[in-house]
């Protein structure tokens, strides 16, 4: 291979490695293998992935931009600490973004999509007897993804998925703190599916999906920060 050809292929290869490092680290943050405060040693990560430090550094910068990693001078990169304010902001943003994405996807969903959503919701109901917050949260994300993933606006989908990823780090499961919210949640799921099924106005679908997400945040804030919860804005 000539030097010129090797140089031309370099950036593409580096981008691929950077994305591989990005997903590798992000998955470990989401799975709580890299917990809040965990120091991310670039050289160690590069060695584990059999690549140079350069693409790992690019991956860490991307994660820092998403708020999953913080960088401190003379300390290096660490997994961001849990911040209730950041959690609240993400939930507020997600209630608006996901509500809109669900409404925009509603007319594109077919009978198979709605059956799939109901099947997931039934699995969520089954978990209530022997409640597992993490399993319930995973199914919850799958349920909502089924409803909003056909949104025709790719930027909207990117923003929704980014907030879901951020939430996975900020709070392993809201339902660990307010398990009673889970029963209300599955009932609201069925209501959203019914609205889509009967062809309700998109504004009504958007409002139901938005209020559903906001209600989970409200339940958490009332449980954890009752004084602050009194000042929550109405969505």
C-alpha positions as CSV (number, residue, x, y, z in Angstrom):
1,X,0.0,0.0,0.0
2,X,1.3,3.4,-0.9
3,X,1.8,6.1,1.8
4,X,-0.8,8.3,0.0
5,X,-3.4,5.6,0.1
6,X,-2.7,4.8,3.7
7,X,-3.1,8.5,4.6
8,X,-6.4,8.7,2.7
9,X,-7.8,5.8,4.6
10,X,-6.6,7.0,8.0
11,X,-9.5,9.4,8.9
12,X,-12.2,6.8,8.1
13,X,-10.4,4.1,10.1
14,X,-9.9,6.6,13.0
15,X,-13.6,7.6,13.0
16,X,-14.6,3.9,13.2
17,X,-12.3,3.3,16.1
18,X,-13.6,6.5,17.8
19,X,-17.2,5.3,17.6
20,X,-16.3,1.9,18.8
21,X,-14.6,3.4,21.8
22,X,-17.6,5.7,22.4
23,X,-20.1,2.9,22.4
24,X,-17.8,0.6,24.5
25,X,-17.5,3.2,27.3
26,X,-21.1,4.4,27.0
27,X,-22.4,0.8,27.4
28,X,-20.3,0.4,30.6
29,X,-21.6,3.6,32.0
30,X,-25.2,2.6,31.3
31,X,-24.6,-0.9,32.8
32,X,-23.2,0.8,36.0
33,X,-19.9,-1.0,35.4
34,X,-18.3,2.5,35.3
35,X,-20.1,4.1,38.2
36,X,-20.3,7.9,39.0
37,X,-16.9,9.2,39.8
38,X,-15.1,6.3,38.1
39,X,-11.8,7.5,36.6
40,X,-11.5,6.8,32.9
41,X,-7.8,6.1,32.1
42,X,-7.4,6.6,28.4
43,X,-4.4,4.4,28.0
44,X,-6.1,1.5,29.8
45,X,-9.2,1.8,27.6
46,X,-7.0,2.0,24.5
47,X,-5.2,-1.1,25.6
48,X,-8.5,-3.0,26.2
49,X,-9.7,-2.0,22.8
50,X,-6.4,-2.6,21.1
51,X,-6.2,0.9,19.6
52,X,-4.2,4.1,20.1
53,X,-5.2,6.8,22.7
54,X,-6.3,9.2,19.9
55,X,-9.7,7.7,19.0
56,X,-10.4,7.0,22.7
57,X,-9.8,10.7,23.5
58,X,-12.3,11.6,20.7
59,X,-14.8,9.3,22.2
60,X,-14.4,10.8,25.7
61,X,-14.9,14.3,24.3
62,X,-18.1,13.1,22.7
63,X,-19.3,11.6,26.0
64,X,-18.3,14.8,27.8
65,X,-20.5,16.8,25.4
66,X,-23.4,14.6,26.3
67,X,-22.8,15.2,30.0
68,X,-21.8,11.6,30.8
69,X,-18.2,12.4,31.4
70,X,-16.5,15.3,33.1
71,X,-12.9,16.4,32.7
72,X,-10.9,18.0,35.4
73,X,-7.4,19.5,35.1
74,X,-4.7,17.4,36.8
75,X,-7.3,14.7,37.4
76,X,-8.5,13.6,34.0
77,X,-11.8,12.1,32.8
78,X,-14.3,10.7,35.2
79,X,-17.9,9.4,34.9
80,X,-20.1,12.3,35.8
81,X,-21.6,12.3,39.3
82,X,-25.4,11.8,39.7
83,X,-27.1,15.2,39.8
84,X,-30.7,15.5,40.7
85,X,-31.0,18.8,38.9
86,X,-29.6,17.3,35.7
87,X,-32.1,14.4,36.1
88,X,-35.0,16.9,36.5
89,X,-33.9,18.9,33.4
90,X,-33.5,15.7,31.3
91,X,-37.0,14.5,32.4
92,X,-38.5,17.8,31.6
93,X,-36.9,17.9,28.2
94,X,-37.8,14.3,27.5
95,X,-41.5,14.9,28.3
96,X,-41.6,17.5,25.6
97,X,-39.4,15.8,23.0
98,X,-40.9,12.3,23.5
99,X,-44.4,13.7,23.5
100,X,-43.8,15.4,20.2
101,X,-42.0,12.4,18.6
102,X,-44.8,10.1,19.7
103,X,-47.4,12.4,18.1
104,X,-45.3,12.7,14.9
105,X,-45.0,8.9,14.7
106,X,-48.7,8.2,15.5
107,X,-50.1,8.2,12.0
108,X,-47.2,6.0,10.8
109,X,-47.8,3.2,13.3
110,X,-49.7,0.1,12.1
111,X,-51.6,-2.6,13.8
112,X,-48.4,-4.7,14.3
113,X,-46.7,-1.8,16.0
114,X,-49.6,-1.3,18.4
115,X,-49.8,-5.0,19.2
116,X,-46.1,-5.0,19.9
117,X,-46.5,-2.0,22.3
118,X,-49.4,-3.8,24.1
119,X,-47.3,-7.0,24.4
120,X,-44.5,-5.0,26.0
121,X,-46.9,-3.3,28.4
122,X,-48.3,-6.7,29.3
123,X,-44.8,-7.9,30.2
124,X,-44.4,-4.8,32.4
125,X,-47.7,-5.7,34.2
126,X,-46.4,-9.2,34.8
127,X,-43.3,-7.8,36.5
128,X,-45.4,-5.8,39.0
129,X,-46.0,-8.9,41.2
130,X,-42.3,-9.5,41.8
131,X,-41.1,-6.0,41.0
132,X,-37.7,-5.5,39.4
133,X,-37.1,-1.8,38.8
134,X,-34.3,-2.2,36.3
135,X,-36.2,-4.8,34.2
136,X,-39.3,-2.6,34.3
137,X,-37.3,0.4,33.2
138,X,-35.8,-1.5,30.3
139,X,-39.3,-2.6,29.1
140,X,-40.5,0.9,29.6
141,X,-37.9,2.3,27.3
142,X,-38.7,-0.4,24.7
143,X,-42.4,0.4,24.9
144,X,-41.9,4.1,24.3
145,X,-39.4,3.4,21.5
146,X,-42.0,1.3,19.7
147,X,-44.3,4.3,19.7
148,X,-41.9,7.1,18.7
149,X,-39.3,5.3,16.6
150,X,-41.3,5.9,13.4
151,X,-41.1,9.7,13.9
152,X,-40.1,11.1,10.5
153,X,-37.9,13.8,12.0
154,X,-34.5,12.3,12.5
155,X,-33.2,15.2,14.6
156,X,-36.1,14.7,17.0
157,X,-35.3,11.0,17.3
158,X,-31.6,11.9,17.9
159,X,-32.6,14.3,20.8
160,X,-35.0,11.8,22.3
161,X,-32.5,9.0,22.3
162,X,-29.8,11.3,23.7
163,X,-32.0,12.1,26.7
164,X,-32.8,8.4,27.2
165,X,-29.1,7.7,27.3
166,X,-28.4,10.5,29.7
167,X,-31.2,9.3,32.0
168,X,-29.6,5.8,32.0
169,X,-26.6,7.3,33.7
170,X,-28.4,9.9,36.0
171,X,-30.9,7.5,37.5
172,X,-30.7,3.7,37.1
173,X,-34.5,3.6,37.6
174,X,-36.9,6.1,38.9
175,X,-39.2,3.2,39.9
176,X,-36.7,2.1,42.5
177,X,-37.6,5.2,44.4
178,X,-41.4,5.4,43.7
179,X,-42.4,1.8,42.8
180,X,-46.1,2.7,43.2
181,X,-45.7,4.9,40.1
182,X,-45.2,1.7,38.0
183,X,-48.9,0.7,38.3
184,X,-50.0,4.1,37.2
185,X,-47.5,4.1,34.3
186,X,-48.8,0.9,32.7
187,X,-52.4,2.2,32.8
188,X,-51.2,5.4,31.1
189,X,-49.4,3.4,28.5
190,X,-52.7,1.7,27.5
191,X,-54.4,5.1,27.3
192,X,-51.7,6.4,24.9
193,X,-52.0,3.3,22.7
194,X,-55.8,3.7,22.6
195,X,-55.5,7.3,21.5
196,X,-53.2,6.3,18.6
197,X,-55.5,3.4,17.7
198,X,-58.6,5.5,17.3
199,X,-56.8,8.3,15.4
200,X,-57.2,10.9,18.1
201,X,-56.0,14.4,17.3
202,X,-52.2,14.6,17.4
203,X,-52.3,17.4,20.0
204,X,-54.2,15.0,22.3
205,X,-51.7,12.2,21.8
206,X,-48.8,14.6,22.4
207,X,-50.4,15.9,25.6
208,X,-51.0,12.4,26.9
209,X,-47.4,11.3,26.2
210,X,-46.0,14.5,27.7
211,X,-48.1,14.3,30.9
212,X,-47.2,10.6,31.3
213,X,-43.5,11.5,31.4
214,X,-44.0,14.5,33.6
215,X,-46.0,12.5,36.1
216,X,-43.1,10.2,36.7
217,X,-40.8,13.2,37.4
218,X,-43.5,14.6,39.7
219,X,-43.7,11.4,41.6
220,X,-40.0,11.2,42.1
221,X,-39.7,14.9,43.2
222,X,-42.6,14.6,45.7
223,X,-40.9,11.5,47.2
224,X,-37.3,12.7,47.2
225,X,-37.6,16.5,47.4
226,X,-41.1,17.4,48.7
227,X,-40.2,21.1,49.3
228,X,-38.8,21.5,45.8
229,X,-41.7,19.6,44.2
230,X,-44.1,22.3,45.3
231,X,-42.5,24.6,42.8
232,X,-42.5,22.3,39.8
233,X,-43.9,24.0,36.6
234,X,-47.0,22.6,35.1
235,X,-46.5,20.9,31.7
